[in-house]
Amino acid sequence: MISNSGANGGGPQRIIGIIIQFHLFFISLLLFGPTLLFLDTEALAVTCGESNKSIRLQTPHPDLTPAERLHELAAVLAHHGINEWDVYGDFHKSTADDDHSFLRNFEAEVANEFGKDDAVFMPSGVMAQSIALLIHYQDQQQRGTTKKKCFACHPTSHLLLHEEKGYKELCGFETIPIHSSNHDNIGVGLGAPPMLLEHLQNTDLDDVSTLILELPHRELGGKLTPWEDVLQIQRHVRNKGAAFHCDGARIFEATAGYQKSLAELAEPFDSFYISFNKGLGGMSGAMLMGTTEFCDQARVWLRRFGGNLFTLLPYVASAWVGYQRHWKLLEPTIAVGDDNNDRDVLLSFSEKREKLVRIVQRLTSTPEGQATDFAMIACFEPNIPQVSMVHLYLRPTVDECQGCRDAVQAHGGVCLFHRIRPLDENSTGFQQGYRSMVEISIGQANGRISDDVWMEAWNEFAHHAMKLLSFTSSANENLE
Ligand SMILES: Cc1ncc(COP(=O)(O)O)c(C=O)c1O
């Protein structure tokens, strides 16, 4: 049991005052406007707001306003009788019958599904993975190993690309990117492979405390390390005395690629991080999982990081809704016996992947197997999506793509994307003539937009792009 000095420091009156404020906030949300229980999420999914009625192909989850989302949450809490706030992570509570905690019960439910002893809810994945690294290193120190404060990962790991070197500046870690060859940039960009066993064989892991494997690799358009490699990497890492950690930010998506359960996917790893704000569509939040001892330590570190917020309830509730809805395919806003005929059919991660595979295939090749015009101006990475996300590399620049997108939107009301990245001049994609990249993830909202709408809009985009780049149709058709 972990003592919680912070909880005592504020004094009971202050705590009660804050709790009342939170309650008033939620009650006011409940009273305000029509309940979201009866809103048509599909309609919300395809609008850009009151003034802009376009269908948005790059928006995986229903596009709710903050008020709508919080309103929905308030309704779910009321509906399920979730009446108590967690306080500082409810560290002192258990899942025993007489000591209920919504947070701790949810942690236990997720841990059970992943076949791990315990799970700890955290506000962010950045925090969760820093904590995982620190625990593994501390454990090795206590066992008297010679491991250094050093971890290894794929060159496209979120820790290397998107976390402002937090692993070094905050936690004092060094890193070894696992390259697919001796060339520095070969592990990133178009055509780069996921982490494979052979990449590790040239790397000295003697000092390495933890090896992080991301499943699927987000920056590679969702490529997966082949499962046989995952198992062999685990054996290799064990032999080297290092810990094996999974960055499973999109692990729910990976179940469709591997055709394995969450417990099967988690089995090889000593620790596992999952996100609630990717495929599950929650507001924010992560869980870190492992053995009981690991999670006890994780709670200590969470306190040190200030991550066990006074209450996490809005995030926990939102994560729980996402988990029920998008993983278990149970609609948490409907009581048993309600008529749910007019509800959205919830899509599984396999169905989302299948939709993406269909769209990619139809856009890039004709029924006769010939390359399409679209394939002249764009390519998908990977060319057959392994999960329900993919990267689309485009020959026009970001500005040019935005121009083509606006023309498509003005004509048919379909917004193809709202996020696009320019390619670095030194990247492999740039060298192959591509100038920009769009990430596509299929969720409940864009997954319900018909394939034909996707086809028409992207083919119209290709038509504009080809004119712009002075490309001639492969079928020699008059594009006018
Ligand atoms: C692969 C991967 N790992 C970790 C993270 C960090 O998660 P968070 O944004 O919750 O800190 C992200 C976020 O996008 C991610 O994509």
The ligand as a Tripos MOL2 file, in Angstrom:
@<TRIPOS>MOLECULE
LIG
   16    16     1     0     0
SMALL
NO_CHARGES

@<TRIPOS>ATOM
      1 C1          3.2550    5.0770  -30.7780 C.3       1 LIG1
      2 C2          2.9890    6.0780  -29.6940 C.ar      1 LIG1
      3 N1          3.5470    5.9130  -28.4990 N.ar      1 LIG1
      4 C3          3.3340    6.7860  -27.4930 C.ar      1 LIG1
      5 C4          2.5210    7.8870  -27.6570 C.ar      1 LIG1
      6 C5          2.3220    8.8600  -26.5200 C.3       1 LIG1
      7 O1          1.0220    8.8800  -26.0700 O.3       1 LIG1
      8 P1          0.3940   10.1750  -25.3190 P.3       1 LIG1
      9 O2          0.0510   11.1340  -26.3810 O.co2     1 LIG1
     10 O3         -0.7700    9.6120  -24.5970 O.co2     1 LIG1
     11 O4          1.4300   10.6890  -24.3870 O.co2     1 LIG1
     12 C6          1.9090    8.1000  -28.8990 C.ar      1 LIG1
     13 C7          1.0440    9.2680  -29.1350 C.2       1 LIG1
     14 O5          0.6710    9.5940  -30.2230 O.2       1 LIG1
     15 C8          2.1570    7.1620  -29.9500 C.ar      1 LIG1
     16 O6          1.6200    7.3220  -31.1710 O.3       1 LIG1
@<TRIPOS>BOND
     1     1     2 1
     2     2     3 ar
     3     2    15 ar
     4     3     4 ar
     5     4     5 ar
     6     5     6 1
     7     5    12 ar
     8     6     7 1
     9     7     8 1
    10     8     9 2
    11     8    10 1
    12     8    11 1
    13    12    13 1
    14    12    15 ar
    15    13    14 2
    16    15    16 1
@<TRIPOS>SUBSTRUCTURE
     1 LIG1         1 GROUP 0 **** ****
